[in-house]
Amino acid sequence: MDIFTFILTAVISFLGLLLGLVLAQKAPEEIHAFKKYLPFAQLLIFVLIFVVFFAFLPFFIALALLVLSFAFIFIFWHKKNLNTLDYIVLGVLFALTSLSAELHWYMTLLVFLFGIITGALYFALHTRPTKKKIVFHKHSNQHLDFGVMTRLLFTDYSFFLVLAVASYFISQIIYLLFFV
Amino acid sequence: MEFFFKTSSKTKEKRFINVCLLYCAVRLNKNVKFSKRAQTWSFDLIIAVVLFIVVVALFYSFLSADTNEETTRRLEGGAEIIINQLNCDQSGSTVCVINRGTVTDDSLQTLVDMTYEAARAEFGVSGEFCIYLRDLEGNLIPLPDNYSSVGKNTTALFDTGGVIINCGEQLP
């Protein structure tokens, strides 16, 4: 897969976050009502990603990736902070899926769906439940402008694109240096 | 800074990275103070991410090497099937062109008249192909009706004096 297609798919999958935020902004009451179910939806999509890996990659490589990913998240999970470890794992694994066009298509779709849930959860975690369209910060009375929310979301998650592209280049370099 | 230099050497790097990241976070999030802080990029985490990337890159390389070998094997297998089908002594195919070591014009005409998809179905291969004849010196031997070759016409194969001819096209 060429680098331009890879970057384009990475950007498309990343835009799921923005869509999640937009949807949450449109229906803040519903998002707060279903907030507790969103992590389960995230976990479901995360498991689905590994199901796809088991379907497309050799068993032991998929198993090794599964163990490494969950061990990584388990070790660095922080109870109080906003955890973006799942996106670190997805960013690195995104490069691996560029081996197969079909696998990459599934990965892009699943990361996009994961992004919608994550974007909605991000909104729910940082805003107060309200019936109005105007949203306020969870603890202060500060009005949260959509632009500010988007900027903060991108600040917290933009490393996904950096990691995906960096992993892609490192993989290509290692392959060209040691396997060609 | 004084506080920074008084710390032990072990934690110096970690503290410096945290200070830099905190500075960046404050600069970027100056309008809003969120209740949940963003992911802390500690030195341990950065090392773990780098190791994770390297491991995944190694997996990528192993798989990529396997895929390339498999593709080569598949193409070689397809080429062998077509060669056998073209040999009338080895196959009873209707598109065979080599009979007792001789290529006949009639059999070539049959091959040229067939569409690419029909020929592919007759050969029973899933991959794309291009069949052309060359003499001992490597010069292209035109097929009947001045065709350069038979095969997928999106593949550029011949460059005759600056004019690129796709597979399956007529020679100028």
Interface residues (C-beta under 8 A of the other chain):
Chain A: L57 P58 I61 A64 L65 L68 F72 I75 F76 H78 K80 N81 L82 N83 T84 L85 I88 V89 V92 L93 A95 L96 L99 S100 L125 H126 H137 K138 H139 S140 Q142 L144 V148 R151 L152 T155 D156 L163 A166 S167 I170 S171 I173 I174 Y175 F178 F179
Chain B: L28 N29 N31 V32 K33 F34 S35 K36 R37 A38 Q39 T40 D44 L45 A48 V49 F52 I53 V54 V55 V56 A57 L58 F59 Y60 S61 F62 L63 S64 A65 T67
